[in-house]
Amino acid sequence: MLGEINHALSNADFIIRFNYLMLVGYLLPLAIVSISILIKAGVNWEKYLIIAGAFLLSFFILRWEQRAINIPGKKQLLILKNKLMEE
């Protein structure tokens, strides 16, 4: 039982790190490249707002998922592990 909880904890750690990598390693560079392409193309400001809004929305959705689902789930697993280790 304890081995399964340790495995679930390692999966939760992976998901938390993957979310962070998604923000820093994928979303941020993609936003920079997209904005630079828009600047080079000389598009109107409405397209800037749409693209910036899409990136901000995806950023906030990833952060919400992290704070509302992944971190509390990991905390619950740690509490369960501590209860099992006390017995």
Backbone torsions as a table, in degrees:
resi	resn	phi	psi	omega
1	MET	NA	-41.9	-178.6
2	LEU	-67.9	-33.7	177.4
3	GLY	-65.6	-36.9	177.9
4	GLU	-67.9	-37.1	177.8
5	ILE	-68.5	-39.3	176.3
6	ASN	-62.6	-38.5	177.3
7	HIS	-65.7	-42.1	177.6
8	ALA	-64.3	-36.8	177.1
9	LEU	-66.4	-39.9	178.1
10	SER	-67.5	-35.1	174.8
11	ASN	-65.1	-40.8	178.6
12	ALA	-64.7	-40.9	176.5
13	ASP	-61.4	-41.2	179.1
14	PHE	-62.1	-43.8	-179.4
15	ILE	-64.6	-40.4	178.9
16	ILE	-64.5	-45.2	178.3
17	ARG	-66.8	-36.4	179.2
18	PHE	-66.2	-39.2	175.9
19	ASN	-60.7	-43.8	178.6
20	TYR	-63.8	-42.7	178.8
21	LEU	-64.2	-35.3	177.6
22	MET	-62.2	-39.4	178.5
23	LEU	-69.9	-52.0	-172.1
24	VAL	-80.5	-38.9	-173.2
25	GLY	-93.7	-14.5	-177.1
26	TYR	-124.4	-54.8	-173.1
27	LEU	-68.7	-45.4	-179.3
28	LEU	-64.2	-50.0	176.9
29	PRO	-62.2	-37.2	178.4
30	LEU	-64.9	-38.7	177.4
31	ALA	-65.2	-42.4	-179.9
32	ILE	-63.9	-45.0	179.8
33	VAL	-65.1	-43.1	-179.1
34	SER	-63.4	-44.1	179.2
35	ILE	-65.9	-39.6	179.2
36	SER	-66.1	-35.9	176.1
37	ILE	-65.7	-40.3	177.5
38	LEU	-64.4	-39.6	178.3
39	ILE	-64.6	-44.5	-179.5
40	LYS	-63.9	-37.1	-178.9
41	ALA	-77.2	-19.6	179.2
42	GLY	68.4	44.8	-178.7
43	VAL	-80.1	168.4	-178.9
44	ASN	-75.8	167.4	-171.0
45	TRP	-70.2	-22.0	178.6
46	GLU	-63.6	-38.3	178.8
47	LYS	-68.0	-35.6	174.5
48	TYR	-59.5	-44.9	-179.2
49	LEU	-64.9	-40.2	-179.8
50	ILE	-65.2	-47.0	-179.3
51	ILE	-66.4	-45.0	178.7
52	ALA	-62.8	-40.0	177.9
53	GLY	-63.6	-39.2	178.3
54	ALA	-64.5	-41.8	179.0
55	PHE	-69.4	-39.0	177.3
56	LEU	-65.3	-40.2	178.1
57	LEU	-62.6	-44.9	179.2
58	SER	-66.2	-35.5	176.5
59	PHE	-62.3	-47.8	-178.2
60	PHE	-68.4	-33.5	177.1
61	ILE	-66.9	-41.6	177.4
62	LEU	-64.2	-41.8	179.0
63	ARG	-66.9	-38.7	178.4
64	TRP	-63.2	-43.9	178.8
65	GLU	-59.6	-40.7	-179.2
66	GLN	-63.5	-48.4	-174.8
67	ARG	-78.2	-32.0	-174.0
68	ALA	-93.4	-25.7	-173.6
69	ILE	-118.3	-54.8	-169.5
70	ASN	-73.3	-49.1	-177.1
71	ILE	-68.3	-44.7	175.9
72	PRO	-62.3	-34.9	177.3
73	GLY	-64.0	-40.2	177.6
74	LYS	-65.9	-39.9	178.5
75	LYS	-63.1	-39.7	178.0
76	GLN	-64.9	-38.8	177.2
77	LEU	-65.4	-39.1	177.9
78	LEU	-65.5	-39.1	177.3
79	ILE	-63.6	-43.8	178.9
80	LEU	-63.1	-41.4	178.8
81	LYS	-63.3	-42.8	178.6
82	ASN	-63.9	-38.5	177.4
83	LYS	-64.5	-40.7	179.2
84	LEU	-68.5	-34.1	-179.1
85	MET	-74.3	-26.2	178.1
86	GLU	-71.5	-31.6	-176.3
87	GLU	-78.0	NA	NA
